[in-house]
Amino acid sequence: MTAPLSAQAPNPVHLPVETTLDRCIKCGICVTVCPVAAVTDRFPGPKYEGPQAARLRQPWRAGAPRADLDNGLWVRTDDHDGHLVPDHSVDYCSGCRACNMACPTGVRIAEINARARAAMVEGAEFGWRKRLRNNLLARPELLGSAGYPVGRLVNAAFENRFARALADGLLDIDRRAPLPRYQGERFAAWHRRHKPEPPTRGRVAYFTGCATAWYEARIGRAAIGVLERLGFKVVVPEQNCCGLPLLSNGEFPAARKYHRGNVEKLIGLAERGIPIVGTSTSCTLTLKEEAPELLDAFAPDENAVAAATYDICEFIAGLVDQGDLALDLLPIPLRLGYHPPCQYRAHRIGLPALDLMEMVPDLQVELSPATCCGIAGTYGYKSEKYDIAMAVGAPLFKFVKDVGGPVAICDSETCRWQITHGTDVPAVHPIEVIAAAMGLAVEDPLAGALRAAGVAEA
Amino acid sequence: MTTPTSAGSRHRTTDVLVVGAGLAGLSAARQASAAGARTRVIAKGWGAQYWLSGGIGVLGYHPLGQAQPVASPADALAALAADQPRHPYALAGVSAVAEAVSDIQHACADNGLALEGSIDRNWLLSSPLGGRRPICLAPSTMTGGDLTRRDPMLIVGLTGYPDFPAGLVAANLEAQDMAATAAEVDLVSFRQRRFLNATVLASLFDLPEIREEAARAIRPRLGSAGRVGMPAVLGMESSEEAVSHLSDLLGVEVFEIATAPPSVPGIRLHRALVRGLVGSGVRVSSGMQVVGSESNGSTIEAVYSEAAARRVRHAAGSFVIATGGILGGGLITDEDGSVTEVVADIPVKSPATRSDWFRREVLDSAGHPIYRAGIEVDSGWRPLDSGKVVWENVTVAGGLLAEAETIREHSMDGVAVATGFLAGRAAAASLVPG
């Protein structure tokens, strides 16, 4: 049984995110790093929307934490006089967390904003069309499963200008935004017929994520290939959408159902010390922290699942650190650009994917200096936000084009699609690069890039 | 088919871990890395450089309470070292301070940022409110504002940008017998933005057409001014080009004046230093707040940073703690009067009780004792507890150090740079070979 890194102490007691607003010293550093405020007036900036506006919102918001001076504690309140938020501009926060990462005093700005949006949804501040649109975009599992059987039809519709114009006109889903394509066999079908080698180590559980489940099965195949090559027995537990798209659209009650669903399906693994490893940085961050923090979900089972969850590169690099494994890596003579998504940086684990890729002989990985690709999950799909998302992503697109490799590397699915949308350069997950360096067969677009670089197939 | 090579964990091994990414931490990382140590910087967030002026203030006032600013930091440093033998500058020694200041100047120049001046002379520049501000190294975009010069200045404010009160700056300069008038210009391109903050303006001034528009608005207001002072938002990526372009367009020298925070020149300085480190293979990560450490006897084996779901362990051969003082968050003060160091719980020299923190008057000319609280170190920058080294493989730099009163001395940048420089070298030198 392998239970790497489990000896580490968990973080201390969690207070509601709004309690961090008192740490704000109004220095404005967050405003200088916010990629959205830099390109649009619709979002004045994290300081104003987060710690400042939160002070105005708090007394009125149902469920908001409020100081109970008699007991010296933060308590939840149920009184609600219908007065919700000062204004709607907080909905333009993309949730990238660049503000959190730069804040010198530890204010949880992005989370404060996410909860403010949820209060707006709860208070029926959004019209039904916007709610419908957001709920559609925020349910990749539903869309994936409904669309897969008629995948070709959906692909055709996604590429049909009339259909896209209709979706834009009726639902404000921008006609230009990079919708995914169904391609090839879906992950679950592949996994059912997959025959692994006998394991030499313990078990790990693979959290697939909706994008791998429905659109990018190759990433799941690469992840399982790497973990099995390292000797693990990989199980793919029953699971559902992590709920992050719902969280970032303020649809908290629905997100809570998804999160509870996952906790109940995964707690058995966590209790047995089986690490839950994922390739989608957003899913793993949601299991670890986003759902618990935004939903105040700190029950023992929720904490246990969070503590058992790892990003796949974090997991592998941790084992390397501990001396538990040495990677035997083949050279890859390529120069490729790597963009760590904001959702990856928000794990606050450094850049383990880059650490691993830097171990690959002859591979030159250029680190993106850009803050964010702009898409922020569902944000860049929305008609009113598409142009903002593209402006936010512009420095990244320039970086990817300047590096000029045959593929770009990025850990997060919608970011990969946005990079390709903004540059026409296909994008792959770091685990695909690691898989290739371990001599495993990889798929296009990476396979083509390797062939062109003269790397022989294993 | 090439034979696989076992890569091991070379990119995950750290010799010197620097905690803190202010001037002290970045200076320490530069030295440790230059000495050949595999160096990594982790920080809670971005800090003091975003608040300060983007230059290097070494020593502005000594002795404290004197109205006249220091003319030559080198001379005043020698006096300070004699007067206060426990001051970080005294521990460093004047020549090491000079070496460190010159080194940071080179580091910036190598990364596209010109800092002008030397340790032998202070510039006298305008503060964001028009006060006199002594500073040792100043961005080249600011030195045209030298207040020892007598040529009249036009101070230009930008309508919609609240963090630079041009009228107040000019009035304060006038009150100090300097020829200054103010004008405010209202640019059509800026009116399209509802929120004009320093970074948005700086990106706009990176564009030549915005400078041309600004020059057209300023030209009729020039009068007899021989130079033009503008808020320090004249470009983020290309400030030197922006200032010289504006000067050419107006036919008089244009210079920047520091603004209320956030400080664009500070961001330029921070980015130049980080760029230099990243270029030499040093990873600099923010969002990693160190919350504890793991020790073995008298050495620290690892520190832990807060992260999603569980803490992250960072092992290293030696550690530089440059987390800042009370303002920077390296020291936590509590209402019970305790002052705690956050990384390794190093004993802090501070007033015995909370009532001793402050004197009666807010602006007492003797200062407040709590501002001199901090960590005492030995000659190798290792933390001390009653004269004994607490951790053998830890060095301390910057705002955490005891005995400096950096805000009143105008020494915050210089103390950080000099002690970071030395603590980084000491950390690399203390590594066990192999």
Contacts between the chains, C-beta under 8 A, distances in Angstrom:
chain1	res1	chain2	res2	distance
A	5	B	310	7.3
A	5	B	313	7.9
A	8	B	304	7.4
A	8	B	310	5.0
A	8	B	311	5.3
A	8	B	312	7.8
A	8	B	313	6.3
A	9	B	292	8.0
A	9	B	304	7.4
A	9	B	310	7.5
A	9	B	311	5.9
A	10	B	309	7.4
A	10	B	310	5.6
A	10	B	311	7.6
A	11	B	306	5.9
A	11	B	307	7.7
A	11	B	309	7.3
A	11	B	310	6.7
A	11	B	311	6.4
A	27	B	50	6.7
A	27	B	51	5.8
A	27	B	261	5.4
A	27	B	262	6.5
A	28	B	50	7.9
A	28	B	197	7.1
A	28	B	198	7.8
A	28	B	261	5.9
A	28	B	262	4.3
A	29	B	45	6.8
A	29	B	46	5.5
A	29	B	50	4.7
A	29	B	262	5.8
A	31	B	197	5.4
A	31	B	199	6.9
A	31	B	262	6.8
A	32	B	50	6.6
A	32	B	197	7.6
A	32	B	198	7.0
A	32	B	199	4.4
A	32	B	262	4.8
A	32	B	267	6.1
A	33	B	46	7.5
A	37	B	195	7.2
A	37	B	197	7.5
A	37	B	200	7.4
A	38	B	199	6.6
A	38	B	200	6.5
A	38	B	203	6.7
A	41	B	193	5.6
A	41	B	194	4.4
A	41	B	195	5.8
A	44	B	194	7.6
A	44	B	195	4.8
A	45	B	195	6.8
A	45	B	197	6.7
A	100	B	287	6.6
A	101	B	45	6.8
A	101	B	286	5.0
A	101	B	287	3.7
A	102	B	45	5.0
A	102	B	46	4.8
A	102	B	286	6.0
A	102	B	287	7.9
A	103	B	45	4.7
A	104	B	44	6.3
A	104	B	45	4.1
A	104	B	46	6.5
A	104	B	47	4.9
A	104	B	50	8.0
A	104	B	328	7.1
A	104	B	329	6.4
A	105	B	45	7.4
A	105	B	329	6.7
A	106	B	44	6.7
A	106	B	45	7.5
A	106	B	289	6.4
A	285	B	308	5.9
A	287	B	309	8.0
A	288	B	308	4.2
A	288	B	309	3.6
A	289	B	308	3.8
A	289	B	309	5.7
A	306	B	308	7.9
A	306	B	309	4.3
A	307	B	309	5.5
A	307	B	310	5.5
A	309	B	309	6.4
A	317	B	12	6.1
A	320	B	8	7.5
A	320	B	9	4.6
A	320	B	12	6.1
A	321	B	9	6.0
A	321	B	12	5.2
A	321	B	315	7.8
A	323	B	9	7.7
A	326	B	6	4.9
A	326	B	7	7.3
A	326	B	8	5.7
A	327	B	6	7.4
A	327	B	7	5.6
A	328	B	4	3.8
A	328	B	5	7.3
A	328	B	6	5.6
A	328	B	7	7.9
A	329	B	4	6.1
A	329	B	5	6.6
A	329	B	7	5.4
A	330	B	2	5.8
A	330	B	4	5.5
A	331	B	2	5.7
A	331	B	5	7.9
A	345	B	287	6.4
A	346	B	287	7.3
A	346	B	308	6.9
A	347	B	307	6.4
A	347	B	308	4.9
A	348	B	287	4.8
A	348	B	288	5.7
A	348	B	305	6.8
A	348	B	306	7.0
A	348	B	307	3.9
A	348	B	308	6.0
A	348	B	312	7.0
A	349	B	307	5.6
A	349	B	308	7.7
A	349	B	312	5.5
A	350	B	42	7.8
A	350	B	283	7.2
A	350	B	285	5.4
A	350	B	288	7.4
A	350	B	312	7.2
A	351	B	283	7.1
A	351	B	285	7.5
A	355	B	11	4.8
A	355	B	12	5.4
A	358	B	11	4.5
A	359	B	7	3.8
A	359	B	8	7.8
A	359	B	9	7.9
A	359	B	10	7.3
A	359	B	11	6.0
A	360	B	7	7.5
A	361	B	5	5.7
A	361	B	7	7.4
A	367	B	278	7.6
A	439	B	4	7.1
A	456	B	1	6.2
